[in-house]
Amino acid sequence: MFNKKKPRRSPQPATKDPEDTLMSGGSSTENLAKDDRILHQRVHFKLFYIGCLPEISGLNSKRRDTEAQLIDYVEEKQIEGTLKLTVTEDDKVTINVSRYGFKVLDTTGQEVIQRHPLHTITQLIHYTDGFGKPNIALKTGQVGKALFHIYIFQCHTEDQAQAVCQCVRRIFDAITAKS
C-alpha cells in the first residue's frame, strides 16, 4: 500500500563480501563539504587480529624501502613463532576507522580492545603474506621517540585491505586540507 523509500547510505569501499565492510556516517552529512563528510564518518571493517610486535626500534636502513623492511620484519617474527601464521574465528575483530583514529573492538562492538589515535599512526601498509593472505600492518609511535609498535591484521580480501588503507589516507588528506 505505502511505498517506503530505502534510506540513503554512504558509498561503501569495494569488497567482495558485504559483511566484511560496513560504513556509517553522521546523520546530516549531505550538506557538508567532501572533506567534512570524510571527517564525520566512521568506517567499520571486520578483520582478523594476528598480533602485535611491541617496542621496536630501528628498521631505518637508508638502503631499503621502509615498507619492505617492515614486511620482512613481520614475516621473520611469524617464522620465529612470535606472531601467528594462521587465524581462527576467535581472532575476528571489528576495526572502527574515524578522524579520532583506529579503534579495535570485539566482534560484538561492545568491548574496546585497542585504541590508536590518528596522530600516533606513522605507517599503514597492506601486503600479501607468504600464504597468499592479504594483511595490513599498522605502525604506531610517538613523536620524538625511537620506539614503535606494529599491529598486524589479516583481511578477507585484497580489496578490503586496500579499502582500509584508502580510508585512513582519505582521513589524513581531509585533515591536512583543512589546515
Contacts in CASP RR format, 6 or more apart in sequence:
PFRMAT RR
TARGET T0000
AUTHOR 0000-0000-0000
METHOD contacts of the structure
MODEL  1
MFNKKKPRRSPQPATKDPEDTLMSGGSSTENLAKDDRILHQRVHFKLFYI
GCLPEISGLNSKRRDTEAQLIDYVEEKQIEGTLKLTVTEDDKVTINVSRY
GFKVLDTTGQEVIQRHPLHTITQLIHYTDGFGKPNIALKTGQVGKALFHI
YIFQCHTEDQAQAVCQCVRRIFDAITAKS
9 23 0 8 1.000
10 23 0 8 1.000
10 24 0 8 1.000
10 25 0 8 1.000
10 29 0 8 1.000
10 37 0 8 1.000
10 41 0 8 1.000
11 23 0 8 1.000
12 18 0 8 1.000
12 21 0 8 1.000
12 22 0 8 1.000
12 23 0 8 1.000
13 21 0 8 1.000
13 23 0 8 1.000
13 43 0 8 1.000
13 159 0 8 1.000
13 160 0 8 1.000
13 162 0 8 1.000
13 163 0 8 1.000
13 166 0 8 1.000
13 167 0 8 1.000
14 159 0 8 1.000
14 163 0 8 1.000
15 21 0 8 1.000
15 156 0 8 1.000
15 157 0 8 1.000
15 159 0 8 1.000
15 160 0 8 1.000
15 163 0 8 1.000
16 156 0 8 1.000
16 157 0 8 1.000
16 159 0 8 1.000
16 160 0 8 1.000
17 156 0 8 1.000
17 157 0 8 1.000
19 46 0 8 1.000
20 45 0 8 1.000
20 46 0 8 1.000
20 155 0 8 1.000
20 156 0 8 1.000
20 157 0 8 1.000
20 160 0 8 1.000
21 43 0 8 1.000
21 44 0 8 1.000
21 45 0 8 1.000
21 46 0 8 1.000
21 160 0 8 1.000
21 163 0 8 1.000
22 43 0 8 1.000
22 44 0 8 1.000
22 45 0 8 1.000
22 46 0 8 1.000
23 41 0 8 1.000
23 43 0 8 1.000
23 44 0 8 1.000
24 41 0 8 1.000
24 42 0 8 1.000
24 43 0 8 1.000
24 44 0 8 1.000
25 40 0 8 1.000
25 41 0 8 1.000
25 42 0 8 1.000
26 40 0 8 1.000
26 41 0 8 1.000
26 42 0 8 1.000
29 36 0 8 1.000
29 37 0 8 1.000
29 40 0 8 1.000
29 41 0 8 1.000
32 40 0 8 1.000
34 174 0 8 1.000
35 173 0 8 1.000
35 174 0 8 1.000
35 177 0 8 1.000
35 178 0 8 1.000
36 174 0 8 1.000
38 170 0 8 1.000
38 171 0 8 1.000
38 174 0 8 1.000
39 99 0 8 1.000
39 171 0 8 1.000
39 174 0 8 1.000
39 175 0 8 1.000
39 178 0 8 1.000
40 99 0 8 1.000
41 98 0 8 1.000
42 96 0 8 1.000
42 97 0 8 1.000
42 98 0 8 1.000
43 96 0 8 1.000
43 97 0 8 1.000
43 98 0 8 1.000
43 167 0 8 1.000
44 94 0 8 1.000
44 95 0 8 1.000
44 96 0 8 1.000
44 97 0 8 1.000
45 94 0 8 1.000
45 95 0 8 1.000
45 97 0 8 1.000
45 155 0 8 1.000
45 160 0 8 1.000
45 163 0 8 1.000
45 164 0 8 1.000
46 92 0 8 1.000
46 93 0 8 1.000
46 94 0 8 1.000
46 95 0 8 1.000
46 107 0 8 1.000
46 156 0 8 1.000
47 92 0 8 1.000
47 93 0 8 1.000
47 94 0 8 1.000
47 95 0 8 1.000
47 136 0 8 1.000
47 153 0 8 1.000
47 154 0 8 1.000
47 155 0 8 1.000
47 156 0 8 1.000
47 160 0 8 1.000
47 164 0 8 1.000
48 87 0 8 1.000
48 91 0 8 1.000
48 92 0 8 1.000
48 93 0 8 1.000
48 153 0 8 1.000
48 154 0 8 1.000
48 155 0 8 1.000
49 87 0 8 1.000
49 91 0 8 1.000
49 92 0 8 1.000
49 93 0 8 1.000
49 104 0 8 1.000
49 113 0 8 1.000
49 151 0 8 1.000
49 152 0 8 1.000
49 153 0 8 1.000
50 83 0 8 1.000
50 84 0 8 1.000
50 87 0 8 1.000
50 91 0 8 1.000
50 135 0 8 1.000
50 152 0 8 1.000
50 153 0 8 1.000
50 154 0 8 1.000
51 83 0 8 1.000
51 84 0 8 1.000
51 151 0 8 1.000
51 152 0 8 1.000
52 149 0 8 1.000
52 150 0 8 1.000
52 151 0 8 1.000
52 152 0 8 1.000
53 73 0 8 1.000
53 74 0 8 1.000
53 77 0 8 1.000
53 82 0 8 1.000
53 83 0 8 1.000
53 149 0 8 1.000
53 150 0 8 1.000
53 152 0 8 1.000
54 149 0 8 1.000
55 147 0 8 1.000
55 148 0 8 1.000
55 149 0 8 1.000
56 73 0 8 1.000
56 147 0 8 1.000
56 148 0 8 1.000
56 149 0 8 1.000
56 150 0 8 1.000
57 146 0 8 1.000
57 147 0 8 1.000
57 148 0 8 1.000
58 146 0 8 1.000
59 66 0 8 1.000
59 69 0 8 1.000
59 70 0 8 1.000
59 73 0 8 1.000
60 66 0 8 1.000
60 69 0 8 1.000
61 69 0 8 1.000
66 123 0 8 1.000
67 123 0 8 1.000
67 125 0 8 1.000
67 127 0 8 1.000
70 123 0 8 1.000
70 125 0 8 1.000
70 137 0 8 1.000
70 139 0 8 1.000
70 150 0 8 1.000
71 125 0 8 1.000
71 127 0 8 1.000
71 137 0 8 1.000
73 150 0 8 1.000
74 83 0 8 1.000
74 135 0 8 1.000
74 137 0 8 1.000
74 150 0 8 1.000
74 152 0 8 1.000
75 129 0 8 1.000
75 130 0 8 1.000
77 83 0 8 1.000
78 84 0 8 1.000
78 85 0 8 1.000
78 129 0 8 1.000
83 152 0 8 1.000
84 91 0 8 1.000
85 131 0 8 1.000
86 131 0 8 1.000
87 154 0 8 1.000
91 154 0 8 1.000
92 107 0 8 1.000
93 104 0 8 1.000
93 105 0 8 1.000
93 106 0 8 1.000
93 107 0 8 1.000
93 113 0 8 1.000
93 153 0 8 1.000
94 104 0 8 1.000
94 105 0 8 1.000
94 106 0 8 1.000
94 107 0 8 1.000
94 109 0 8 1.000
95 102 0 8 1.000
95 103 0 8 1.000
95 104 0 8 1.000
95 105 0 8 1.000
95 153 0 8 1.000
95 164 0 8 1.000
96 102 0 8 1.000
96 103 0 8 1.000
96 104 0 8 1.000
96 105 0 8 1.000
97 103 0 8 1.000
97 164 0 8 1.000
97 167 0 8 1.000
97 168 0 8 1.000
97 171 0 8 1.000
98 171 0 8 1.000
99 118 0 8 1.000
99 171 0 8 1.000
99 174 0 8 1.000
99 175 0 8 1.000
100 117 0 8 1.000
100 118 0 8 1.000
101 115 0 8 1.000
101 116 0 8 1.000
101 117 0 8 1.000
101 118 0 8 1.000
101 121 0 8 1.000
101 171 0 8 1.000
102 114 0 8 1.000
102 115 0 8 1.000
102 116 0 8 1.000
102 118 0 8 1.000
102 121 0 8 1.000
102 138 0 8 1.000
102 168 0 8 1.000
103 112 0 8 1.000
103 114 0 8 1.000
103 115 0 8 1.000
103 116 0 8 1.000
104 112 0 8 1.000
104 113 0 8 1.000
104 114 0 8 1.000
104 115 0 8 1.000
104 116 0 8 1.000
104 151 0 8 1.000
105 111 0 8 1.000
105 112 0 8 1.000
105 113 0 8 1.000
106 113 0 8 1.000
114 151 0 8 1.000
116 138 0 8 1.000
116 140 0 8 1.000
116 151 0 8 1.000
118 171 0 8 1.000
118 172 0 8 1.000
118 175 0 8 1.000
119 143 0 8 1.000
120 140 0 8 1.000
120 141 0 8 1.000
120 142 0 8 1.000
121 138 0 8 1.000
121 139 0 8 1.000
121 140 0 8 1.000
121 168 0 8 1.000
122 139 0 8 1.000
122 140 0 8 1.000
122 141 0 8 1.000
122 148 0 8 1.000
123 137 0 8 1.000
123 138 0 8 1.000
123 139 0 8 1.000
124 136 0 8 1.000
124 137 0 8 1.000
124 138 0 8 1.000
124 139 0 8 1.000
124 164 0 8 1.000
124 165 0 8 1.000
124 168 0 8 1.000
125 136 0 8 1.000
125 137 0 8 1.000
125 165 0 8 1.000
126 134 0 8 1.000
126 135 0 8 1.000
126 136 0 8 1.000
126 137 0 8 1.000
126 155 0 8 1.000
126 158 0 8 1.000
126 161 0 8 1.000
126 162 0 8 1.000
126 164 0 8 1.000
126 165 0 8 1.000
127 134 0 8 1.000
127 135 0 8 1.000
127 136 0 8 1.000
127 137 0 8 1.000
128 134 0 8 1.000
128 135 0 8 1.000
128 158 0 8 1.000
129 135 0 8 1.000
129 154 0 8 1.000
133 154 0 8 1.000
133 155 0 8 1.000
134 154 0 8 1.000
134 155 0 8 1.000
134 156 0 8 1.000
134 157 0 8 1.000
134 158 0 8 1.000
134 160 0 8 1.000
134 161 0 8 1.000
135 152 0 8 1.000
135 153 0 8 1.000
135 154 0 8 1.000
135 155 0 8 1.000
135 161 0 8 1.000
136 152 0 8 1.000
136 153 0 8 1.000
136 155 0 8 1.000
136 161 0 8 1.000
136 164 0 8 1.000
136 165 0 8 1.000
137 150 0 8 1.000
137 151 0 8 1.000
137 152 0 8 1.000
138 150 0 8 1.000
138 151 0 8 1.000
138 152 0 8 1.000
138 153 0 8 1.000
139 148 0 8 1.000
139 149 0 8 1.000
139 150 0 8 1.000
140 148 0 8 1.000
140 149 0 8 1.000
140 150 0 8 1.000
140 151 0 8 1.000
141 147 0 8 1.000
141 148 0 8 1.000
141 149 0 8 1.000
153 164 0 8 1.000
155 161 0 8 1.000
155 164 0 8 1.000
END
